[in-house]
Amino acid sequence: MSGLRMTTPTRMVLQALHAAQQPLYGLEIAQATGLGTGTVYPILRRLEQHGRVHVTDETDPHPSRPPRRYYQLAPAGTV
């Protein structure tokens, strides 16, 4: 898992996922942390690349929006 910088915003995202104990989509994470989506989504991509979060795409999206991606901690992503 080397190469992943544990910045304060990254820790906030991990803590929000840990506290939720269920998959969250990006906007929920942004709201839980108080961070903007422009900060949250790049963090989530890095966490996914480093195996810290597991991502699931919504299988039955609402017709008026794109499918959501749900994020939850992977076993290596525990805080």
PyMOL Python script that loads the backbone (N, CA, C, O; Angstrom):
from pymol import cmd

cmd.read_pdbstr("""\
ATOM      1  N   MET A   1       0.807  -1.189   0.000  1.00  0.00           N
ATOM      2  CA  MET A   1       0.000   0.000   0.000  1.00  0.00           C
ATOM      3  C   MET A   1       0.854   1.259   0.000  1.00  0.00           C
ATOM      4  O   MET A   1       0.335   2.353   0.220  1.00  0.00           O
ATOM      5  N   SER A   2       2.127   1.128  -0.237  1.00  0.00           N
ATOM      6  CA  SER A   2       2.977   2.303  -0.228  1.00  0.00           C
ATOM      7  C   SER A   2       2.586   3.227  -1.372  1.00  0.00           C
ATOM      8  O   SER A   2       2.017   2.794  -2.374  1.00  0.00           O
ATOM      9  N   GLY A   3       2.899   4.499  -1.205  1.00  0.00           N
ATOM     10  CA  GLY A   3       2.590   5.467  -2.229  1.00  0.00           C
ATOM     11  C   GLY A   3       1.297   6.220  -1.975  1.00  0.00           C
ATOM     12  O   GLY A   3       1.014   7.193  -2.675  1.00  0.00           O
ATOM     13  N   LEU A   4       0.511   5.808  -1.009  1.00  0.00           N
ATOM     14  CA  LEU A   4      -0.730   6.503  -0.694  1.00  0.00           C
ATOM     15  C   LEU A   4      -0.455   7.494   0.426  1.00  0.00           C
ATOM     16  O   LEU A   4      -0.101   7.108   1.541  1.00  0.00           O
ATOM     17  N   ARG A   5      -0.621   8.776   0.117  1.00  0.00           N
ATOM     18  CA  ARG A   5      -0.410   9.819   1.128  1.00  0.00           C
ATOM     19  C   ARG A   5      -1.632   9.890   2.029  1.00  0.00           C
ATOM     20  O   ARG A   5      -2.755  10.026   1.544  1.00  0.00           O
ATOM     21  N   MET A   6      -1.425   9.801   3.317  1.00  0.00           N
ATOM     22  CA  MET A   6      -2.507   9.884   4.289  1.00  0.00           C
ATOM     23  C   MET A   6      -2.693  11.336   4.715  1.00  0.00           C
ATOM     24  O   MET A   6      -2.323  11.725   5.823  1.00  0.00           O
ATOM     25  N   THR A   7      -3.269  12.125   3.823  1.00  0.00           N
ATOM     26  CA  THR A   7      -3.552  13.516   4.138  1.00  0.00           C
ATOM     27  C   THR A   7      -4.778  13.583   5.053  1.00  0.00           C
ATOM     28  O   THR A   7      -5.483  12.591   5.234  1.00  0.00           O
ATOM     29  N   THR A   8      -5.017  14.741   5.615  1.00  0.00           N
ATOM     30  CA  THR A   8      -6.195  14.918   6.464  1.00  0.00           C
ATOM     31  C   THR A   8      -7.482  14.633   5.693  1.00  0.00           C
ATOM     32  O   THR A   8      -8.338  13.922   6.219  1.00  0.00           O
ATOM     33  N   PRO A   9      -7.668  15.152   4.470  1.00  0.00           N
ATOM     34  CA  PRO A   9      -8.895  14.808   3.740  1.00  0.00           C
ATOM     35  C   PRO A   9      -9.030  13.308   3.459  1.00  0.00           C
ATOM     36  O   PRO A   9     -10.139  12.775   3.495  1.00  0.00           O
ATOM     37  N   THR A  10      -7.924  12.627   3.182  1.00  0.00           N
ATOM     38  CA  THR A  10      -7.977  11.181   2.949  1.00  0.00           C
ATOM     39  C   THR A  10      -8.433  10.475   4.215  1.00  0.00           C
ATOM     40  O   THR A  10      -9.263   9.567   4.154  1.00  0.00           O
ATOM     41  N   ARG A  11      -7.907  10.876   5.346  1.00  0.00           N
ATOM     42  CA  ARG A  11      -8.324  10.286   6.626  1.00  0.00           C
ATOM     43  C   ARG A  11      -9.807  10.565   6.894  1.00  0.00           C
ATOM     44  O   ARG A  11     -10.516   9.709   7.423  1.00  0.00           O
ATOM     45  N   MET A  12     -10.267  11.751   6.530  1.00  0.00           N
ATOM     46  CA  MET A  12     -11.681  12.092   6.730  1.00  0.00           C
ATOM     47  C   MET A  12     -12.583  11.184   5.898  1.00  0.00           C
ATOM     48  O   MET A  12     -13.628  10.740   6.373  1.00  0.00           O
ATOM     49  N   VAL A  13     -12.182  10.909   4.661  1.00  0.00           N
ATOM     50  CA  VAL A  13     -12.972  10.023   3.800  1.00  0.00           C
ATOM     51  C   VAL A  13     -12.984   8.610   4.384  1.00  0.00           C
ATOM     52  O   VAL A  13     -14.041   7.983   4.458  1.00  0.00           O
ATOM     53  N   LEU A  14     -11.830   8.110   4.795  1.00  0.00           N
ATOM     54  CA  LEU A  14     -11.762   6.775   5.388  1.00  0.00           C
ATOM     55  C   LEU A  14     -12.602   6.697   6.660  1.00  0.00           C
ATOM     56  O   LEU A  14     -13.281   5.697   6.894  1.00  0.00           O
ATOM     57  N   GLN A  15     -12.560   7.736   7.476  1.00  0.00           N
ATOM     58  CA  GLN A  15     -13.338   7.737   8.713  1.00  0.00           C
ATOM     59  C   GLN A  15     -14.840   7.763   8.422  1.00  0.00           C
ATOM     60  O   GLN A  15     -15.619   7.108   9.115  1.00  0.00           O
ATOM     61  N   ALA A  16     -15.247   8.520   7.398  1.00  0.00           N
ATOM     62  CA  ALA A  16     -16.670   8.554   7.033  1.00  0.00           C
ATOM     63  C   ALA A  16     -17.138   7.180   6.576  1.00  0.00           C
ATOM     64  O   ALA A  16     -18.231   6.746   6.940  1.00  0.00           O
ATOM     65  N   LEU A  17     -16.325   6.494   5.785  1.00  0.00           N
ATOM     66  CA  LEU A  17     -16.684   5.151   5.329  1.00  0.00           C
ATOM     67  C   LEU A  17     -16.739   4.179   6.497  1.00  0.00           C
ATOM     68  O   LEU A  17     -17.623   3.325   6.562  1.00  0.00           O
ATOM     69  N   HIS A  18     -15.800   4.311   7.412  1.00  0.00           N
ATOM     70  CA  HIS A  18     -15.760   3.438   8.581  1.00  0.00           C
ATOM     71  C   HIS A  18     -16.989   3.669   9.471  1.00  0.00           C
ATOM     72  O   HIS A  18     -17.597   2.713   9.951  1.00  0.00           O
ATOM     73  N   ALA A  19     -17.346   4.915   9.685  1.00  0.00           N
ATOM     74  CA  ALA A  19     -18.474   5.241  10.557  1.00  0.00           C
ATOM     75  C   ALA A  19     -19.803   4.792   9.953  1.00  0.00           C
ATOM     76  O   ALA A  19     -20.720   4.419  10.685  1.00  0.00           O
ATOM     77  N   ALA A  20     -19.913   4.824   8.638  1.00  0.00           N
ATOM     78  CA  ALA A  20     -21.177   4.484   7.987  1.00  0.00           C
ATOM     79  C   ALA A  20     -21.485   2.997   8.083  1.00  0.00           C
ATOM     80  O   ALA A  20     -22.654   2.626   8.190  1.00  0.00           O
ATOM     81  N   GLN A  21     -20.495   2.155   8.049  1.00  0.00           N
ATOM     82  CA  GLN A  21     -20.646   0.702   8.088  1.00  0.00           C
ATOM     83  C   GLN A  21     -21.600   0.186   7.009  1.00  0.00           C
ATOM     84  O   GLN A  21     -22.228  -0.860   7.177  1.00  0.00           O
ATOM     85  N   GLN A  22     -21.702   0.907   5.931  1.00  0.00           N
ATOM     86  CA  GLN A  22     -22.476   0.493   4.762  1.00  0.00           C
ATOM     87  C   GLN A  22     -21.913   1.248   3.568  1.00  0.00           C
ATOM     88  O   GLN A  22     -21.276   2.285   3.752  1.00  0.00           O
ATOM     89  N   PRO A  23     -22.123   0.769   2.372  1.00  0.00           N
ATOM     90  CA  PRO A  23     -21.617   1.483   1.199  1.00  0.00           C
ATOM     91  C   PRO A  23     -22.256   2.870   1.063  1.00  0.00           C
ATOM     92  O   PRO A  23     -23.451   3.044   1.300  1.00  0.00           O
ATOM     93  N   LEU A  24     -21.447   3.833   0.685  1.00  0.00           N
ATOM     94  CA  LEU A  24     -21.897   5.200   0.450  1.00  0.00           C
ATOM     95  C   LEU A  24     -21.526   5.619  -0.962  1.00  0.00           C
ATOM     96  O   LEU A  24     -20.530   5.146  -1.510  1.00  0.00           O
ATOM     97  N   TYR A  25     -22.318   6.501  -1.554  1.00  0.00           N
ATOM     98  CA  TYR A  25     -21.910   7.066  -2.838  1.00  0.00           C
ATOM     99  C   TYR A  25     -21.187   8.386  -2.583  1.00  0.00           C
ATOM    100  O   TYR A  25     -21.244   8.936  -1.483  1.00  0.00           O
ATOM    101  N   GLY A  26     -20.516   8.878  -3.600  1.00  0.00           N
ATOM    102  CA  GLY A  26     -19.605  10.008  -3.437  1.00  0.00           C
ATOM    103  C   GLY A  26     -20.201  11.236  -2.788  1.00  0.00           C
ATOM    104  O   GLY A  26     -19.576  11.833  -1.911  1.00  0.00           O
ATOM    105  N   LEU A  27     -21.411  11.633  -3.203  1.00  0.00           N
ATOM    106  CA  LEU A  27     -22.014  12.828  -2.624  1.00  0.00           C
ATOM    107  C   LEU A  27     -22.302  12.635  -1.136  1.00  0.00           C
ATOM    108  O   LEU A  27     -22.169  13.578  -0.356  1.00  0.00           O
ATOM    109  N   GLU A  28     -22.694  11.430  -0.736  1.00  0.00           N
ATOM    110  CA  GLU A  28     -22.908  11.161   0.694  1.00  0.00           C
ATOM    111  C   GLU A  28     -21.604  11.321   1.470  1.00  0.00           C
ATOM    112  O   GLU A  28     -21.596  11.844   2.585  1.00  0.00           O
ATOM    113  N   ILE A  29     -20.515  10.872   0.879  1.00  0.00           N
ATOM    114  CA  ILE A  29     -19.206  11.003   1.532  1.00  0.00           C
ATOM    115  C   ILE A  29     -18.821  12.470   1.643  1.00  0.00           C
ATOM    116  O   ILE A  29     -18.320  12.914   2.676  1.00  0.00           O
ATOM    117  N   ALA A  30     -19.061  13.226   0.565  1.00  0.00           N
ATOM    118  CA  ALA A  30     -18.762  14.662   0.585  1.00  0.00           C
ATOM    119  C   ALA A  30     -19.569  15.359   1.686  1.00  0.00           C
ATOM    120  O   ALA A  30     -19.032  16.194   2.415  1.00  0.00           O
ATOM    121  N   GLN A  31     -20.835  15.022   1.805  1.00  0.00           N
ATOM    122  CA  GLN A  31     -21.681  15.633   2.831  1.00  0.00           C
ATOM    123  C   GLN A  31     -21.240  15.224   4.232  1.00  0.00           C
ATOM    124  O   GLN A  31     -21.248  16.045   5.150  1.00  0.00           O
ATOM    125  N   ALA A  32     -20.858  13.970   4.400  1.00  0.00           N
ATOM    126  CA  ALA A  32     -20.435  13.488   5.720  1.00  0.00           C
ATOM    127  C   ALA A  32     -19.132  14.133   6.180  1.00  0.00           C
ATOM    128  O   ALA A  32     -18.931  14.351   7.375  1.00  0.00           O
ATOM    129  N   THR A  33     -18.250  14.436   5.233  1.00  0.00           N
ATOM    130  CA  THR A  33     -16.946  14.995   5.582  1.00  0.00           C
ATOM    131  C   THR A  33     -16.901  16.514   5.530  1.00  0.00           C
ATOM    132  O   THR A  33     -16.031  17.135   6.141  1.00  0.00           O
ATOM    133  N   GLY A  34     -17.834  17.112   4.804  1.00  0.00           N
ATOM    134  CA  GLY A  34     -17.778  18.558   4.602  1.00  0.00           C
ATOM    135  C   GLY A  34     -16.803  18.964   3.510  1.00  0.00           C
ATOM    136  O   GLY A  34     -16.550  20.152   3.310  1.00  0.00           O
ATOM    137  N   LEU A  35     -16.254  17.983   2.801  1.00  0.00           N
ATOM    138  CA  LEU A  35     -15.324  18.248   1.703  1.00  0.00           C
ATOM    139  C   LEU A  35     -16.096  18.388   0.398  1.00  0.00           C
ATOM    140  O   LEU A  35     -17.184  17.831   0.253  1.00  0.00           O
ATOM    141  N   GLY A  36     -15.543  19.117  -0.534  1.00  0.00           N
ATOM    142  CA  GLY A  36     -16.163  19.251  -1.847  1.00  0.00           C
ATOM    143  C   GLY A  36     -15.981  17.985  -2.674  1.00  0.00           C
ATOM    144  O   GLY A  36     -15.063  17.198  -2.442  1.00  0.00           O
ATOM    145  N   THR A  37     -16.873  17.805  -3.642  1.00  0.00           N
ATOM    146  CA  THR A  37     -16.771  16.620  -4.497  1.00  0.00           C
ATOM    147  C   THR A  37     -15.494  16.628  -5.323  1.00  0.00           C
ATOM    148  O   THR A  37     -14.985  15.565  -5.678  1.00  0.00           O
ATOM    149  N   GLY A  38     -14.969  17.804  -5.635  1.00  0.00           N
ATOM    150  CA  GLY A  38     -13.701  17.907  -6.362  1.00  0.00           C
ATOM    151  C   GLY A  38     -12.517  17.417  -5.551  1.00  0.00           C
ATOM    152  O   GLY A  38     -11.454  17.142  -6.107  1.00  0.00           O
ATOM    153  N   THR A  39     -12.687  17.307  -4.258  1.00  0.00           N
ATOM    154  CA  THR A  39     -11.671  16.738  -3.372  1.00  0.00           C
ATOM    155  C   THR A  39     -11.959  15.262  -3.126  1.00  0.00           C
ATOM    156  O   THR A  39     -11.045  14.438  -3.146  1.00  0.00           O
ATOM    157  N   VAL A  40     -13.225  14.926  -2.894  1.00  0.00           N
ATOM    158  CA  VAL A  40     -13.608  13.564  -2.509  1.00  0.00           C
ATOM    159  C   VAL A  40     -13.372  12.561  -3.635  1.00  0.00           C
ATOM    160  O   VAL A  40     -12.783  11.506  -3.402  1.00  0.00           O
ATOM    161  N   TYR A  41     -13.821  12.872  -4.850  1.00  0.00           N
ATOM    162  CA  TYR A  41     -13.726  11.882  -5.926  1.00  0.00           C
ATOM    163  C   TYR A  41     -12.278  11.503  -6.282  1.00  0.00           C
ATOM    164  O   TYR A  41     -12.007  10.322  -6.496  1.00  0.00           O
ATOM    165  N   PRO A  42     -11.344  12.456  -6.355  1.00  0.00           N
ATOM    166  CA  PRO A  42      -9.946  12.026  -6.584  1.00  0.00           C
ATOM    167  C   PRO A  42      -9.405  11.153  -5.449  1.00  0.00           C
ATOM    168  O   PRO A  42      -8.641  10.219  -5.692  1.00  0.00           O
ATOM    169  N   ILE A  43      -9.798  11.456  -4.221  1.00  0.00           N
ATOM    170  CA  ILE A  43      -9.371  10.624  -3.083  1.00  0.00           C
ATOM    171  C   ILE A  43      -9.935   9.215  -3.234  1.00  0.00           C
ATOM    172  O   ILE A  43      -9.221   8.232  -3.033  1.00  0.00           O
ATOM    173  N   LEU A  44     -11.206   9.117  -3.587  1.00  0.00           N
ATOM    174  CA  LEU A  44     -11.821   7.795  -3.755  1.00  0.00           C
ATOM    175  C   LEU A  44     -11.137   7.006  -4.867  1.00  0.00           C
ATOM    176  O   LEU A  44     -10.943   5.797  -4.734  1.00  0.00           O
ATOM    177  N   ARG A  45     -10.771   7.668  -5.955  1.00  0.00           N
ATOM    178  CA  ARG A  45     -10.052   6.968  -7.040  1.00  0.00           C
ATOM    179  C   ARG A  45      -8.707   6.442  -6.551  1.00  0.00           C
ATOM    180  O   ARG A  45      -8.329   5.310  -6.854  1.00  0.00           O
ATOM    181  N   ARG A  46      -7.978   7.276  -5.787  1.00  0.00           N
ATOM    182  CA  ARG A  46      -6.680   6.821  -5.254  1.00  0.00           C
ATOM    183  C   ARG A  46      -6.867   5.668  -4.272  1.00  0.00           C
ATOM    184  O   ARG A  46      -6.109   4.698  -4.298  1.00  0.00           O
ATOM    185  N   LEU A  47      -7.872   5.773  -3.411  1.00  0.00           N
ATOM    186  CA  LEU A  47      -8.120   4.694  -2.454  1.00  0.00           C
ATOM    187  C   LEU A  47      -8.475   3.398  -3.171  1.00  0.00           C
ATOM    188  O   LEU A  47      -8.059   2.317  -2.753  1.00  0.00           O
ATOM    189  N   GLU A  48      -9.239   3.508  -4.241  1.00  0.00           N
ATOM    190  CA  GLU A  48      -9.578   2.317  -5.029  1.00  0.00           C
ATOM    191  C   GLU A  48      -8.325   1.727  -5.669  1.00  0.00           C
ATOM    192  O   GLU A  48      -8.130   0.512  -5.639  1.00  0.00           O
ATOM    193  N   GLN A  49      -7.483   2.565  -6.242  1.00  0.00           N
ATOM    194  CA  GLN A  49      -6.254   2.089  -6.891  1.00  0.00           C
ATOM    195  C   GLN A  49      -5.330   1.394  -5.904  1.00  0.00           C
ATOM    196  O   GLN A  49      -4.606   0.470  -6.275  1.00  0.00           O
ATOM    197  N   HIS A  50      -5.351   1.829  -4.657  1.00  0.00           N
ATOM    198  CA  HIS A  50      -4.486   1.241  -3.630  1.00  0.00           C
ATOM    199  C   HIS A  50      -5.171   0.119  -2.844  1.00  0.00           C
ATOM    200  O   HIS A  50      -4.613  -0.389  -1.871  1.00  0.00           O
ATOM    201  N   GLY A  51      -6.370  -0.265  -3.264  1.00  0.00           N
ATOM    202  CA  GLY A  51      -7.041  -1.389  -2.622  1.00  0.00           C
ATOM    203  C   GLY A  51      -7.650  -1.076  -1.273  1.00  0.00           C
ATOM    204  O   GLY A  51      -7.962  -1.993  -0.514  1.00  0.00           O
ATOM    205  N   ARG A  52      -7.829   0.196  -0.954  1.00  0.00           N
ATOM    206  CA  ARG A  52      -8.385   0.570   0.348  1.00  0.00           C
ATOM    207  C   ARG A  52      -9.909   0.584   0.351  1.00  0.00           C
ATOM    208  O   ARG A  52     -10.522   0.424   1.406  1.00  0.00           O
ATOM    209  N   VAL A  53     -10.530   0.773  -0.812  1.00  0.00           N
ATOM    210  CA  VAL A  53     -11.988   0.756  -0.887  1.00  0.00           C
ATOM    211  C   VAL A  53     -12.429  -0.197  -1.989  1.00  0.00           C
ATOM    212  O   VAL A  53     -11.725  -0.414  -2.976  1.00  0.00           O
ATOM    213  N   HIS A  54     -13.602  -0.752  -1.793  1.00  0.00           N
ATOM    214  CA  HIS A  54     -14.248  -1.618  -2.781  1.00  0.00           C
ATOM    215  C   HIS A  54     -15.359  -0.794  -3.417  1.00  0.00           C
ATOM    216  O   HIS A  54     -16.120  -0.126  -2.717  1.00  0.00           O
ATOM    217  N   VAL A  55     -15.452  -0.840  -4.753  1.00  0.00           N
ATOM    218  CA  VAL A  55     -16.429  -0.029  -5.482  1.00  0.00           C
ATOM    219  C   VAL A  55     -17.444  -0.938  -6.163  1.00  0.00           C
ATOM    220  O   VAL A  55     -17.084  -1.933  -6.793  1.00  0.00           O
ATOM    221  N   THR A  56     -18.723  -0.577  -6.025  1.00  0.00           N
ATOM    222  CA  THR A  56     -19.806  -1.291  -6.675  1.00  0.00           C
ATOM    223  C   THR A  56     -20.639  -0.283  -7.445  1.00  0.00           C
ATOM    224  O   THR A  56     -21.035   0.748  -6.900  1.00  0.00           O
ATOM    225  N   ASP A  57     -20.904  -0.574  -8.707  1.00  0.00           N
ATOM    226  CA  ASP A  57     -21.757   0.299  -9.511  1.00  0.00           C
ATOM    227  C   ASP A  57     -23.214  -0.050  -9.277  1.00  0.00           C
ATOM    228  O   ASP A  57     -23.573  -1.220  -9.146  1.00  0.00           O
ATOM    229  N   GLU A  58     -24.041   0.967  -9.227  1.00  0.00           N
ATOM    230  CA  GLU A  58     -25.478   0.788  -9.064  1.00  0.00           C
ATOM    231  C   GLU A  58     -26.020  -0.006 -10.255  1.00  0.00           C
ATOM    232  O   GLU A  58     -25.717   0.312 -11.404  1.00  0.00           O
ATOM    233  N   THR A  59     -26.804  -1.018  -9.985  1.00  0.00           N
ATOM    234  CA  THR A  59     -27.293  -1.888 -11.058  1.00  0.00           C
ATOM    235  C   THR A  59     -28.618  -1.429 -11.642  1.00  0.00           C
ATOM    236  O   THR A  59     -28.929  -1.757 -12.787  1.00  0.00           O
ATOM    237  N   ASP A  60     -29.399  -0.684 -10.887  1.00  0.00           N
ATOM    238  CA  ASP A  60     -30.704  -0.233 -11.372  1.00  0.00           C
ATOM    239  C   ASP A  60     -30.836   1.268 -11.103  1.00  0.00           C
ATOM    240  O   ASP A  60     -31.582   1.670 -10.210  1.00  0.00           O
ATOM    241  N   PRO A  61     -30.117   2.106 -11.870  1.00  0.00           N
ATOM    242  CA  PRO A  61     -30.112   3.544 -11.590  1.00  0.00           C
ATOM    243  C   PRO A  61     -31.454   4.198 -11.908  1.00  0.00           C
ATOM    244  O   PRO A  61     -32.254   3.685 -12.690  1.00  0.00           O
ATOM    245  N   HIS A  62     -31.663   5.319 -11.290  1.00  0.00           N
ATOM    246  CA  HIS A  62     -32.828   6.139 -11.582  1.00  0.00           C
ATOM    247  C   HIS A  62     -32.668   6.682 -13.008  1.00  0.00           C
ATOM    248  O   HIS A  62     -31.560   7.058 -13.391  1.00  0.00           O
ATOM    249  N   PRO A  63     -33.745   6.732 -13.799  1.00  0.00           N
ATOM    250  CA  PRO A  63     -33.605   7.140 -15.200  1.00  0.00           C
ATOM    251  C   PRO A  63     -33.149   8.587 -15.408  1.00  0.00           C
ATOM    252  O   PRO A  63     -32.681   8.930 -16.494  1.00  0.00           O
ATOM    253  N   SER A  64     -33.276   9.431 -14.394  1.00  0.00           N
ATOM    254  CA  SER A  64     -32.916  10.836 -14.590  1.00  0.00           C
ATOM    255  C   SER A  64     -31.490  11.180 -14.167  1.00  0.00           C
ATOM    256  O   SER A  64     -31.123  12.355 -14.147  1.00  0.00           O
ATOM    257  N   ARG A  65     -30.679  10.172 -13.829  1.00  0.00           N
ATOM    258  CA  ARG A  65     -29.289  10.446 -13.432  1.00  0.00           C
ATOM    259  C   ARG A  65     -28.399   9.268 -13.804  1.00  0.00           C
ATOM    260  O   ARG A  65     -28.885   8.160 -14.029  1.00  0.00           O
ATOM    261  N   PRO A  66     -27.115   9.510 -13.868  1.00  0.00           N
ATOM    262  CA  PRO A  66     -26.190   8.400 -14.142  1.00  0.00           C
ATOM    263  C   PRO A  66     -26.164   7.411 -12.976  1.00  0.00           C
ATOM    264  O   PRO A  66     -26.554   7.763 -11.862  1.00  0.00           O
ATOM    265  N   PRO A  67     -25.713   6.190 -13.218  1.00  0.00           N
ATOM    266  CA  PRO A  67     -25.599   5.210 -12.117  1.00  0.00           C
ATOM    267  C   PRO A  67     -24.624   5.702 -11.043  1.00  0.00           C
ATOM    268  O   PRO A  67     -23.602   6.315 -11.349  1.00  0.00           O
ATOM    269  N   ARG A  68     -24.950   5.429  -9.816  1.00  0.00           N
ATOM    270  CA  ARG A  68     -24.064   5.792  -8.704  1.00  0.00           C
ATOM    271  C   ARG A  68     -23.004   4.714  -8.530  1.00  0.00           C
ATOM    272  O   ARG A  68     -23.199   3.549  -8.874  1.00  0.00           O
ATOM    273  N   ARG A  69     -21.880   5.148  -7.986  1.00  0.00           N
ATOM    274  CA  ARG A  69     -20.834   4.210  -7.582  1.00  0.00           C
ATOM    275  C   ARG A  69     -20.824   4.220  -6.060  1.00  0.00           C
ATOM    276  O   ARG A  69     -20.720   5.275  -5.433  1.00  0.00           O
ATOM    277  N   TYR A  70     -20.932   3.038  -5.481  1.00  0.00           N
ATOM    278  CA  TYR A  70     -20.947   2.912  -4.032  1.00  0.00           C
ATOM    279  C   TYR A  70     -19.571   2.460  -3.551  1.00  0.00           C
ATOM    280  O   TYR A  70     -18.949   1.575  -4.139  1.00  0.00           O
ATOM    281  N   TYR A  71     -19.111   3.089  -2.466  1.00  0.00           N
ATOM    282  CA  TYR A  71     -17.786   2.829  -1.915  1.00  0.00           C
ATOM    283  C   TYR A  71     -17.926   2.280  -0.507  1.00  0.00           C
ATOM    284  O   TYR A  71     -18.747   2.748   0.282  1.00  0.00           O
ATOM    285  N   GLN A  72     -17.102   1.268  -0.203  1.00  0.00           N
ATOM    286  CA  GLN A  72     -17.012   0.777   1.169  1.00  0.00           C
ATOM    287  C   GLN A  72     -15.586   0.352   1.422  1.00  0.00           C
ATOM    288  O   GLN A  72     -14.837   0.043   0.495  1.00  0.00           O
ATOM    289  N   LEU A  73     -15.222   0.340   2.684  1.00  0.00           N
ATOM    290  CA  LEU A  73     -13.848  -0.025   3.038  1.00  0.00           C
ATOM    291  C   LEU A  73     -13.565  -1.467   2.645  1.00  0.00           C
ATOM    292  O   LEU A  73     -14.383  -2.358   2.876  1.00  0.00           O
ATOM    293  N   ALA A  74     -12.423  -1.683   2.061  1.00  0.00           N
ATOM    294  CA  ALA A  74     -11.902  -3.023   1.842  1.00  0.00           C
ATOM    295  C   ALA A  74     -11.210  -3.437   3.137  1.00  0.00           C
ATOM    296  O   ALA A  74     -10.888  -2.576   3.956  1.00  0.00           O
ATOM    297  N   PRO A  75     -10.976  -4.722   3.343  1.00  0.00           N
ATOM    298  CA  PRO A  75     -10.291  -5.127   4.583  1.00  0.00           C
ATOM    299  C   PRO A  75      -8.992  -4.372   4.839  1.00  0.00           C
ATOM    300  O   PRO A  75      -8.656  -4.111   5.994  1.00  0.00           O
ATOM    301  N   ALA A  76      -8.253  -4.016   3.790  1.00  0.00           N
ATOM    302  CA  ALA A  76      -7.003  -3.266   3.960  1.00  0.00           C
ATOM    303  C   ALA A  76      -7.257  -1.798   4.256  1.00  0.00           C
ATOM    304  O   ALA A  76      -6.322  -1.073   4.595  1.00  0.00           O
ATOM    305  N   GLY A  77      -8.509  -1.335   4.136  1.00  0.00           N
ATOM    306  CA  GLY A  77      -8.820   0.079   4.297  1.00  0.00           C
ATOM    307  C   GLY A  77      -9.338   0.465   5.660  1.00  0.00           C
ATOM    308  O   GLY A  77      -9.814   1.586   5.841  1.00  0.00           O
ATOM    309  N   THR A  78      -9.258  -0.426   6.619  1.00  0.00           N
ATOM    310  CA  THR A  78      -9.781  -0.082   7.935  1.00  0.00           C
ATOM    311  C   THR A  78      -8.948   1.011   8.567  1.00  0.00           C
ATOM    312  O   THR A  78      -7.730   1.064   8.403  1.00  0.00           O
ATOM    313  N   VAL A  79      -9.628   1.880   9.291  1.00  0.00           N
ATOM    314  CA  VAL A  79      -8.960   3.027   9.912  1.00  0.00           C
ATOM    315  C   VAL A  79      -8.341   2.613  11.222  1.00  0.00           C
ATOM    316  O   VAL A  79      -7.730   3.436  11.903  1.00  0.00           O
TER     317      VAL A  79
END
""", "prot")
cmd.dss("prot")
cmd.show_as("cartoon", "prot")
cmd.util.cbc("prot")
cmd.orient("prot")
